[in-house]
Amino acid sequence: MDYQVVLSRSARSDIQDIVRYISIDDPQQAVVFGRSLIQHARSLAQFPLRGRVVPEFGDDTIRELLVKTYRIVYRVNHANESIEIIRFWHAGRGFPNLD
């Protein structure tokens, strides 16, 4: 059975910001890339441990999936069979903030 994937408030805000930023140069590509990030995040429902443990945290439940220059940071909850997407974080911004 697949895990449930949920986007946190911060992750939803991140997607909006990413699409808004990319759309300055290419509105169509912005939408395509935003959808791609969400599709990658949703793919974790079938493979929740596919991403690596985030090196900065050293917590087995906080993992990340790398997509181009972005880090999809997520928390796995095996007891509830759920995945919370915490942030969509550009790698150039350094350490991910997990508000």
Secondary structure, DSSP 8 states (H G I E B T S, - for coil): ---EEEE-HHHHHHHHHHHHHHHTT-HHHHHHHHHHHHHHHHHTTT-TT-SEE-TTT--TTEEEEEETTEEEEEEEETTTTEEEEEEEEEGGG-S----
